[in-house]
Amino acid sequence: MIELLYWTTPNGHKIVIALEELGLPYRITPVNISTGEQFKPDFLKVSPNNRIPAIIDHAPEDGGRPLPVFESGAILEYLADKTGKLLPHRRRPRFEALQWLYWQMGGLGPMAGQAHHFLHYAPEDVAYAKDRYVKEANRLYGVLDRRLADRDFVGGDFSIADIAIYPWVRSHARHGQDLGEFPGIRRWYDALGARPSVIRTYEIADTINKAPTVSKEAHSILFGQTATSHTARDGAAS
């Protein structure tokens, strides 16, 4: 049994898609990041970076105690290795997929996330920041579009790389991007969106988070955290 500590963000969606694709038994433990549940001591024991998602594998291969894993890319790689699916074993195709997984983790996710933030959440209209991150997101969409111009999936066969990228591209409008400019992505996006695992993931999300807007209180929790944020929050709650 995999326990998934989850909230309805692109990084959280990745893991649900993977679990659905792999057919692993799992249960979801919601961690409402808008109310500060990511700062609770029990969650921090699993995810010291106070970010979702994280998993606890209650049946690890070594037969030992439950194994926690945090960071969505590491979780995807762990689940793929556990099942022998969605990531090739042979070196060349394995790293063809992994390099695109890391491209999402180090590029598309952070840059599109900044575009999203400055377009929709920043309390001030910072024209330079919006222009900077929307353009960088556009550049990265272009990289992905060229990759998909002559292939069905980013890393050869369907893999955890596609799973990692899809939830971020799903928010393309929030990144200031128009998929009409990217025919390779559009074709890939439509194909992935029709997969039962993807459909099921967003159905689950709708049952968990029924108020996806960010309130003023949630804004103060989600943004502007410092090294002592969780300590201050824990102290205020005790």
Solvent accessible surface area in square Angstrom, and as a share of the most:
residue,aa,sasa,rsa
1,M,88,0.39
2,I,2,0.01
3,E,23,0.10
4,L,0,0.00
5,L,12,0.06
6,Y,0,0.00
7,W,22,0.08
8,T,28,0.16
9,T,32,0.19
10,P,33,0.21
11,N,47,0.24
12,G,0,0.00
13,H,16,0.07
14,K,0,0.00
15,I,0,0.00
16,V,0,0.00
17,I,1,0.01
18,A,0,0.00
19,L,1,0.00
20,E,55,0.25
21,E,50,0.22
22,L,14,0.07
23,G,65,0.62
24,L,30,0.15
25,P,81,0.51
26,Y,48,0.18
27,R,114,0.42
28,I,40,0.20
29,T,49,0.28
30,P,66,0.41
31,V,9,0.05
32,N,37,0.19
33,I,28,0.14
34,S,29,0.19
35,T,83,0.48
36,G,7,0.07
37,E,53,0.24
38,Q,4,0.02
39,F,5,0.02
40,K,112,0.47
41,P,84,0.53
42,D,105,0.54
43,F,11,0.05
44,L,32,0.16
45,K,159,0.67
46,V,19,0.11
47,S,1,0.00
48,P,85,0.54
49,N,74,0.38
50,N,23,0.12
51,R,117,0.43
52,I,15,0.07
53,P,4,0.02
54,A,0,0.00
55,I,0,0.00
56,I,28,0.14
57,D,0,0.00
58,H,72,0.32
59,A,59,0.46
60,P,12,0.08
61,E,137,0.62
62,D,123,0.64
63,G,68,0.65
64,G,43,0.41
65,R,213,0.78
66,P,65,0.41
67,L,71,0.36
68,P,62,0.39
69,V,24,0.14
70,F,71,0.30
71,E,75,0.33
72,S,4,0.03
73,G,4,0.04
74,A,50,0.38
75,I,0,0.00
76,L,0,0.00
77,E,40,0.18
78,Y,49,0.19
79,L,1,0.00
80,A,1,0.01
81,D,68,0.35
82,K,47,0.20
83,T,37,0.22
84,G,35,0.34
85,K,109,0.46
86,L,31,0.15
87,L,8,0.04
88,P,42,0.27
89,H,136,0.61
90,R,177,0.65
91,R,183,0.67
92,R,211,0.77
93,P,26,0.16
94,R,42,0.15
95,F,99,0.41
96,E,53,0.24
97,A,0,0.00
98,L,4,0.02
99,Q,100,0.44
100,W,29,0.10
101,L,0,0.00
102,Y,109,0.42
103,W,46,0.16
104,Q,2,0.01
105,M,55,0.24
106,G,60,0.58
107,G,14,0.13
108,L,1,0.00
109,G,5,0.05
110,P,57,0.36
111,M,44,0.20
112,A,0,0.00
113,G,23,0.22
114,Q,72,0.32
115,A,0,0.00
116,H,39,0.17
117,H,41,0.19
118,F,49,0.20
119,L,63,0.31
120,H,77,0.34
121,Y,57,0.22
122,A,25,0.19
123,P,120,0.75
124,E,126,0.57
125,D,115,0.60
126,V,56,0.32
127,A,74,0.58
128,Y,170,0.65
129,A,9,0.07
130,K,53,0.23
131,D,71,0.37
132,R,104,0.38
133,Y,47,0.18
134,V,35,0.20
135,K,129,0.55
136,E,30,0.14
137,A,0,0.00
138,N,58,0.30
139,R,128,0.47
140,L,5,0.03
141,Y,1,0.00
142,G,11,0.10
143,V,35,0.20
144,L,1,0.00
145,D,22,0.11
146,R,160,0.58
147,R,42,0.15
148,L,0,0.00
149,A,77,0.60
150,D,112,0.58
151,R,80,0.29
152,D,94,0.49
153,F,45,0.19
154,V,0,0.00
155,G,3,0.03
156,G,39,0.37
157,D,116,0.60
158,F,26,0.11
159,S,2,0.01
160,I,1,0.01
161,A,0,0.00
162,D,0,0.00
163,I,1,0.01
164,A,0,0.00
165,I,0,0.00
166,Y,2,0.01
167,P,2,0.01
168,W,27,0.10
169,V,0,0.00
170,R,99,0.36
171,S,27,0.17
172,H,32,0.14
173,A,72,0.56
174,R,98,0.36
175,H,0,0.00
176,G,44,0.43
177,Q,10,0.04
178,D,83,0.43
179,L,2,0.01
180,G,64,0.61
181,E,106,0.48
182,F,15,0.06
183,P,95,0.60
184,G,7,0.07
185,I,0,0.00
186,R,93,0.34
187,R,102,0.37
188,W,1,0.00
189,Y,30,0.11
190,D,73,0.38
191,A,56,0.44
192,L,3,0.01
193,G,24,0.23
194,A,68,0.53
195,R,68,0.25
196,P,110,0.69
197,S,9,0.06
198,V,3,0.02
199,I,86,0.44
200,R,115,0.42
201,T,0,0.00
202,Y,29,0.11
203,E,87,0.39
204,I,18,0.09
205,A,9,0.07
206,D,102,0.53
207,T,92,0.53
208,I,41,0.21
209,N,27,0.14
210,K,165,0.70
211,A,75,0.58
212,P,99,0.62
213,T,116,0.68
214,V,43,0.25
215,S,65,0.42
216,K,185,0.78
217,E,124,0.56
218,A,4,0.03
219,H,48,0.22
220,S,79,0.51
221,I,6,0.03
222,L,33,0.16
223,F,60,0.25
224,G,74,0.71
225,Q,52,0.23
226,T,92,0.54
227,A,95,0.74
228,T,88,0.51
229,S,27,0.18
230,H,63,0.28
231,T,83,0.48
232,A,67,0.52
233,R,89,0.32
234,D,49,0.25
235,G,49,0.47
236,A,90,0.70
237,A,88,0.69
238,S,128,0.83
